[in-house]
């Protein structure tokens, strides 16, 4: 996990087997750190080919959490046994409101994250949590 300071991650919850989970403070450095740990875990799982798209989509979702929520942000990677050939990525925050797609004008500097997400993964969605929500997406794991 080189390349980031330990204090930038509130907690490394699990990196065993087919699940890895981290919690980050709601600070600007969380985006960079989340990208770094996600890329590192994908390398460990021999899934480097998914590194660019996963890091991009995690960046979008963590940035969205930073803009709209306060409190810790969770990132979780899962190789679900019930969905062979998939990588599920989950980003959680304490804001209960689900994200909303909006039509961004060509001059807007933001507002395209969910469109990017929808066009880049095989499926995505949200679910409520005890405190907040989780936005998730799935990517196809190459053979």
Secondary structure, DSSP 8 states (H G I E B T S, - for coil): -TTS-GGGEEEEEE-STTEEEEEE-SSTHHHHHHHHHHHHHHHHTT-GGGHHHHHHHHHHHHHHHHHH--S-EEEEEE--TTSTTEEEEEEEES--S--------TT-SS--HHHHHHHHSSEEEEEEETTEEEEEEEEE---
